[in-house]
Each structure stands twice: as C-alpha cells, then as structure tokens.
Amino acid sequence: MPYEPGAGWQYDVPTSGSKRLPPAARYIESLTHQGYGFEAAIADLVDNSIDAGAHNVVISFLRDEDHLVSLLVIDDGGGMNDEQVDVAMTVGGRQGYAASALGHFGAGLKAASLSHADALTVISRTKRSPSTGRRWLTTRAQADFSCDIVDAKYCQDLIDRYDGVIGWHGTIVRWDGVRSFETITAGQTDRFLNETIERLETHLGLYLHRFLGREGFHVDIVVEDVSTRDELDHRGIEAIDPFGHRVTGRAGYPRTYTAPIEGVGELRMSAHIWPPKSPLVAYRGIGALTERQGFYIYRNDRLVQAGGWNGTRSGETHHNLSRIAIDLPPQPNDVFSLTVKKDGVNVTPAFARGLEKATDANGHTFAAYLAEAETTYREAARRSSEVHRKEAVPPGKGIDPRLKRTLRDELPELEGEDPITFRWEALPEEVFFDIVREEHVVRLNKEYRQAFNGDRRAGSNDAPALKAMLYLMLEKNFRMGRSSAQRDDEMALWNSVLLSAARCEISRFENDR
C-alpha cells in the first residue's frame, strides 16, 4: 500500500522498492584496519586448518639471510577445489558453517591476512582435484575487487615443496609484504624472530590448548632458509591449559555451578581456585594476572576469551586465583556474541542476573566461591615462608619446547634478556662445549653429537637431557655478565668430565654395533 501521511507515529518505515548496492572496492581497506594482533591473525588461519580437518599445521617464517621475506601457514586438511577457493577468497563468502566449526563470520582469512600483509595467496588441492590458487593484492583489491588466479604449475610446485606436510590434500596460505617484517632494522632479525615466536607460542598454546592436548593434532613453527630450505629453527607448540594446576588452591575445587540465563537456559560453569603464587606458565606466563582472572569462555572447544569479568565486577588483585571455564551453548542466542577477532565475548545484562542466582549441586552460591578465592589469596599473602628462586635468563632455540616450558615453569624469567641458544658446531677435538657470552650462545662440539642421539635422527632440539643439565650449570654465566676465575675453572672441569663421558658413550655405541 502507498504511504499516507498521518499524525500518529509510523511504527514500520514505509519503502517504495529496493536496489542493489555492492560494497565499494575501498571496503577492502577497512579489512586492513580491523585491529588484528599478529598472534590473533595467525590463530584465525589455524582455525581454518582445524575446520578443514588438519592433523598437522606448520607456520613457516621464510628468511633470506638477514631478511624475512614471507610467512606461510601450511596444513594437511581436506583442501579446496577451484570453486571452494573462490568462495574462501570472497569477503563474507564462507556461508553455511557447520555447528562445530570455528569459523563464524566469513571474513577471518581476508581480514586477518590483509591486516598484516600486502598480498594474500591461497593455494590448495583435494584428493579429487588439482592444485589451484588465488591471490589478493591489497592495492588492486582496493581499486576494483580484482583477485588474481595463480598459475597452475606454480600451485603444484609450492604444494610439492611442502610434501612433508601436504600429502594428497592440504592448503597453503602465503603472506607477502608483511608489514612488521619491513620494520626490522639491520642485525635485529634474530631478536625479532625470538620475540615474535615466543608470543605466538603462548597465544596459540593458550587459545587452542584443548586441540593441542589431543592426540593426532600438532602445530609447529619453523624458520626456513628460503634458498637452501634448511630449518634454522623448529618449535612444536605445547598446550597451555589455564586450568592446568597440579594441585587445587583450596579443597573442594573445582566446582560446577549452574546459572539460569534468560534466553539461554541453564549455563554450566567450572570454577577453579589456583594455588597461590604458582610459578607455572599456565598461571603466570600468559599475561598480567589481573587480566587473566575471571571467565575463560570457549566456543566449540576454542578459547575465545581468556579472562575478564564481562562487566559483572572489576579486576582486583585479590581475585587473581579465580578462573571460571564456560562453554558457550551451541544454539544461537541473544545473550552471548563473539567479537569478529574471536578475542572476547559480549554479553547482555541477562548474564549478570544469572550469575547472582548461580549455585552448585550442594547449594553453594557463586558469590561464596568468589569469597573463598579471595580468602585463599589473602591467607597466602600473609605467609612469608616461601622460598624464592633467582630470576634466570630464559632458554631459547635448540631446546625442546616441552623442556623449555618446564624450565620456565620452575624458574622466574629475567626480563629484558635474550634467550640462551644451543647450537652444535665444529669445535676443537679437546673441547666439548664453550659459550659466547655476548651472544647468549652455548656451542656444543658436533663431533660428539652421536653420543646423545645414537641411531636417532639429529634435530635442532635434540639431546634434551644434556641441554637441560648444561642450561642449569651455565645460566649464571650469562646472567652475571663478565667471567670470573672461579666460573672459568668450573667450566673447564665440566668440559673435561663431559668430554670423557661423551667419548665413553661413543665407544660403547661402536662396540655394540
């Protein structure tokens, strides 16, 4: 019916037809300003790999001497054919997600990538279709939404280059013109990589910890020489469970509380009290404690909020031991809404009202839980008998990630110090190890490497028992700076004993063959 003006309020806005208004090409520019942090952007790409059924994901930094040239995320998921790659590269194109999928809005691949890189290339193959690829160049996309078709032979060549990960199917996401790479000053590439990879290990280890804790799923970070294809660094990411305390901070916990949420129903919450002053990375190494208290919210087993009270209370130091796990209900609702970057959850006041009524099976209230967590914290603060370990220079490259995690759990980290790197190198026959103090490097004589690997394949993170022992013995030499006669004599003693032990091991190995 045609609109007739009247004195009353018009409850429905009258219309007279419709017209299609496609987004301007400049819309691509808005994707590059979504505020994605580097770690969150990579996590979004790994989410896609998980949705594709991948068992192995490799994040590869490509290095040409002192320059970082590209970044790749490679997986052995189901892959995509030509039509599916088109959909994946269309802004908002991923429609019809499965209920269990980690993808949500259809913009993550593009927004995450173009927030950090000037070019995004996706190459993929399935069991039944050949390799195919598309490339977004930010400059061209901003002009007319043009997406390049990647040469078919190059697609197959890149797939073949990573046949150790991709077998019959898989996907490669390639970033070129990574803006943070271009800010690295001369001689700072190693430091940049160490710091970047450390943050990435922590972020992925935390937000994907439920997946990383399962058999058959692995995420590795490598640094690859683009010319020789040698691995300059290789780290397997370990799960960081924010509820992975060895003992509870208070008897009777964790407890499961049920909150009646209007519009959702009964929401189950697992409330934990961490042991006070825990040194574990899962407690102390994932950010400021006041920011990591509160709610840990999961969607389809993927952590989407790591701490915070969602407006129900403020973060206070005496709440530092309080952590509550919540799994979002699978059905859509109007109470919980996920941020585009999957780094937080918005809630309506219905959530706070439900918390006020939350109880466990024995009738304990959620408010009582918070009071007990606070009491546990305050009681521990009054005790002064705790033994404090000295801060240590952190372990770095050449140490197995699991060993590195243990060392960081047990020893407080000395801030602002470059990590200690272990390398096998050619040294004089009478030297088992030496140190380069100013570079924070422990050099091991590669002539004796076999003594600690036997018939096993050598790798950058091999001989963990030897490296653990040497780290504990040598760390103070880097922390205390200049050498002293006593410390030099200690190293001479250790060199002599370890040299003899290594020769004994090699002799026993050769006699047993």
N, C-alpha and C positions, 0 to 999 in steps of 0.2 A: 504494500500500500504506500502511496506517496505520503511524504511528511507533511503534516498540517500543524502549523504553529499553534501553541496554546499557552495559557497562563501557568499551567502546572509543570512540575519537574519531569523531564523526559528521562525515564529510567533506562531505556535502551537507546543507544546512539543510532540514529537512522542513517542508512547508507543508500547509495544510488548506483552500485556496481562495484567492480574491482579491476585492478590492473597489476601485472607482474612487475616487481621492482627488484631485479637481481642485484646482489651486492656489487659495489664498485670495486675495481681491481685494487684500490687502495686499502680495502679490507684486509688484505694480506699483511699490510704494515701494522695493523692493530694486533695481529697474531704475534708479531715480534716484540710486542711490549706487554706481554701477559704477566711479567714478573716472575717467570720460572727461574728458580735457582738451578745451578748446573746439576746438582745431585738429583733434584726432583725431576728434571727433564730426562735424565738417563733412566731414572726409575720408571717413568712413563713408558719409555721404549721397552724396558724389560717386562712391564705389564703386558704389552702386546705379544711378546715372546711367550709368556705364560699362557695367554689366551690361545695362542697357536699350538699349544701342547708341547712346547720345547722341553727337553730334558737338560740341555746344555746351552748356556749363553756366554759369549765371550765379548767383553768390552775391550777394544784394542786401540791404544794410542799409537799412531804411526809417526815415527821420528826419523828425520834426515839430519844426521849429525847433531847440531845444537838447536834444530828447529822441529817443532811439532807441525805436521802438515795436514793430518786428517784424523778423524775418530770414526771407528766402526763399531756397530753392535751386531753381532753375528749369532744366529740361533739355528737349531735343528728342528724347528717346529714344522707344522704341516705345509707351510709355504702358501703362495698365492699364484693363481694364473693371471693371464693378461687382464681380464675384466675385473678381478678382485684387486689387483694393484691399482687400477684406475679408481675404484671405489675408495681404497685406502688413502689415496693421494688427493681425494676430493675433500674440501673443507666441509666438515659435518657429514661426510659420506658414510661413515660406519653406522648404519642403522640396524635395528633388529638384533641387539646384543643378547646373548644367552643370559639367563638369570644369574648364572655363576660367573659371568665374565668380569674382568677387572676394568675393561674399557667402559666408558659411560657416556661421553658427550660427542665422540667422533671428531674431536679436534686435537687430541693429545699429541699424536705423531707430528702434525704440522706445527702446532703452537710451540711444543717443547723444542723441536728442532730449530725452527726459524727464530726462536728467541736467542739462540746461541750461534747459529751458523748462517752463512750467506747462501749456502747451497745444501739441499737435502736430496739424496738419491736413495731410492729403494729398489733393490734387486731381489728377485725371489724365484723359486721353482717348486713345483709339486711333483708327486710321483708320476702324474699323468700328463704334465705339461712342461714345455721347455722353459728355460730361464728367460725372464722378462724384467724390464725395469723402467722407472720413470724418475725424472729429476725436476725439482723446483729450484729455480734461481730466484732469489728474493727480488732482484731488480726487474726481471721480466714478469714475475707474478704480479708485482705491484702495477705494472703497466697494463697488462691485458689478460691476466689469469692463465698465461701460457705455461704448459707443463711439457717438458721435453721427453721424448721417447728415447731410451738409452739403447745404443747399438747392441744388437742381439749377441754378437760374438764377444763383445766386452762383458756382457752379463754372464756368459758362460765362463769366461776367463776368470772373473772375480769369484764366482762360485767355486771353480776348480782350485783357486789359490787357497781357499779355506776348506778343502775337502776333509781335513781332520775334524771339523765340526759338522759341516753340512755333508750328508750322505746323499740320499735320494731326494731330499727335500729340505727346505730351510729358507731363511731370509737374511739379507744384509741391509742394514741401514747405515748410510755413509754421510758424515758431515764434512763439508769442506768450508774453508774460510771461517773457521771457528774463531770468534772474536777475542775470546780470552787468550788463545794461543798467540795472537798477534801482539799482545801486551807484554810478552816475556822479554826481559832485557837480556843482553848477551851474558852467557855464563850462568844464568839462573834457571835453566830448563830442568835440571835435576831437582832443585828445590821446589819448583812449581809442581812437578810430577809427584813428588813425595807428598806434598801438602794436599794436592787435589785428590790423589788416590786414597789417602787416609780418610778424607772427608767422605769420599764415595763409598769406601768400605763400611764406614759407620752408618751412613744413611741407608744403603741397601741392606746391610746386615740387620738393621732395626726394622725398617718398614716392610721387608719381605721375610722376616725371620721365620714365620710359620712355613713358608715354602722351602726355605733353605734348610730347615730342620728335618725335611723329609728325605727319605732315600730316593735316589734317582733324579735329583734336581741340583744343578750346580751353576754358579755364576763365577766366572774368572775375569780378572783384569790383567791384561798384558801390555807391555810396551814393546813394540816391534820395530826393528830397523827396516825402513821401507826399501832399502837397497839390497841388503843381504838376507832379509827375512829372519834374522836371528832374534830370539826373545831376549830383550835386555832386562826385563822384569816380568814376573808372573806371580800373581797372588790369587788364591782362592778365597772367596768371601765366605765368612763364617756367620752363622745366625747370631744375632744379639737379642736375646729374649728379655724384654723389660720386666718380666716376671720370673726370671731365671735365678732367683736367690737359692742358695744351698740350704739354708735354714730360714724359717719364718722369723720375723721380728717380734712376734707375740703369739703365744699359744692360742690355738683355736682358729687361726687364719691360715689360708684364705677362706672366706665365707662367701656364699652365694646369696645375694639379695635380689628380691623381685620388686620392681617398681611398676605400679599401674599407670600407664601413659595413655592419656586420652587420645584416641585416633590411631593408636598402635596396639594397645593391649598390654599384656604383662611382659616387661623387659627384664631379662636376667643380667645381673652384674656380678662379676667375680672380684671381690675386694681383697687386696693384699696389704700387708704391712711389712715393708722391707726391714731387714736387720739394720740397726743404727750404724752409721759410719762404715758401711760396706765399701771395700775397695774395688768391687767388681766393675768391669767396664759397662755391664748392663745397667748398673745403677749410676755410676759416677762419670762414665765416659761418653755419654750421649747428649750432653748439653747441661746448661745450668739447672741445678736441682729444683729450684723454684719453678722453672718452666716445665720440668718433666714430672711433676706431681700431678695427680688428677686422673682424668679419663683417657684411656687408650682405646680408641674406637676402631673396630675392624669392619670391613666390608668384603665379604667373600674371602675371608682369611688374610686379606691385605690390610696392613695397618694404614689408616687414613688420618689419624690424629694421634700424636704422641705426647700426651699430657695437656693440661689446661682444664679449667673448670666450667667452660662454656657459659660464663656469666652467672653461675649459681653461687659462687663465692670468689674471693680474691686469693691469689697465691701468696701464702705466708711460709716462712722458713719452717715453722713447727708442723707444717703439713708435708714435709719432704718425704716422709716414709709412706705416704698414701698413694697407691696406684690401683685403678679400677679398670678391668677389662670389660668392654661391651662389644657384642657382635650385633651390628645393625640388622633389623629384620629384613628378610629378602623381598617382601612385598612393598610396593611404593607407598609412601605416606607423606603427610604434610608437616611432620614434626622434625624430621632429620633431613638435611640437604647437604650434599657433598660439594665442596669447592671444586672448581674446574681443575686445579692443580693437584687435587687429592692430597692436600696437606692440612685439612681441617674440616670440621663439620659444623654447620649452622643449625641451631635448634630453636624451637618456639618455646614460649613460657610453659607449655604443657609438660616439658621435660622436668623443669624445676618443681612443678607441682607434684609430679610423680615421685621425685626423689624424697620429698617430705613424707610420703606415705610408704617408702620402701622398707621392707623387713626381710629377715632371713627365716629359715624354717622354724627357728625357735623363738621368733618374735622380736629378735634384736633389731633395733632401728638403724638406719643408715647414719643418722646423726650420732648414735652411740659409737659406731665404727670410727667416725672421724675423731671423736673424743679420745678413743683408745689409741689411735695412731698418734695423736698429739701427745698423749701421756707417755707413750713409748719413746718419742723423740726427746721430751723434756727430761725424763729419767736418765737417758743415756748422756745428755749434755751435762748433768751434774756429776757423772762419774769421771774421774781424772786418771784412772789407772791404765788407760790404753797405751800400748806401745806404738810409737810412730816410726815407720821406716823412712829412710832418707829418700828424697826425690832422686830419680835416676834418669840418665839420658835414654830416650826411648829406643827400642830396637827397630831396625829398618829393613832394607832389602836384603835378601839372602836368608831370611829366617822364615820358617814355615808359619803361615798365618795362625794356625792353632797354638803354636808355641808363643808367637808374638802376643796373642790375646791373653794367654796365661801370664806372661811377664808383665803385661800392662794391668792385669787384674791384681797382681801381687805387689807391684812397685809403683808408688806415686810418680807421675811423669814430671820431669823437669821442663818447664815451659820455655819456649824460645830456643831450644837446642835442636840441631839437625840430628836425625836418627843415625844409629850406628849401622853401617853396611858391612856385610860379609862377602868377600869375593875370593874365588880360587884363582891364583895367578902363578906364573913361573917365578920361583924364588931359589936362592942358593940351596944346594942339597942339605946343608947343615942347619937350615932354618925351617922350622915347622910353621911359624906364623910371625908376622910383625904387624905393627899398627902405623897408620898415617894419621897422626893426632889431629892435624888441622883440617883434614877432610872427613874425619869420623869414619874411617875405614879400617877393618881388620882384614888383612891379607893372609890367605891360607895357601900353603905350598901344594899346588895341584898334583905334584908327583906322589903325594900320599893320599889322594882322594879315594883311591880304590880301597884303602884300608877301612873306610867308613861306609862304602857302598857295596862292596863285594861284586856280585853279578848284577845288582840292580842298576837301572839306568840313572845316571847322574843328572841332577837338575839344579836350578838356581837355589832352591830351598832344601837341598839335601843335607844329610848329616845333622839332624836337629839336636841330638844328644850332645855332640861335640860343640855345636854353636851355642847351645844353652849354657854349657859349662864355661866356655870362653867369654860369653857375654857377662856372666856373673863375676868372673875374675877380672875382666878388663874394663868394665864400665867406668870404674872410678878414674881410670887413666884419662878418659875423655872429659869426665865431669870436673876433675881437679886441675885441668889445664896442663901447665908445664910439668915436665918429668922430674923425678927425684931419684937419688941414688938407690933408695930402698925399693921403689916401684920398678926401676930398671932391673935390679937384681932379681926381684920376683919374676919378672917376665923371662929373664934368662933361665931361671930354674924351671919354670913351666915349659919353656921351649925345649929344654934338654929332656925332660921327662916325657913330654908328648911325642917328641921325635923318636925316642926309643920305643915307646908304646906303639906308634904307627908302624915302625919297622917290624916289630914283633907280629903285629896283625897281618901285615903283608906276607911275612914268612910263613905263618900258619895257613894263610889262604892258599899260597902256592904249593905247600906240602900236601894240602887236602885235595888238590886237583888231580 
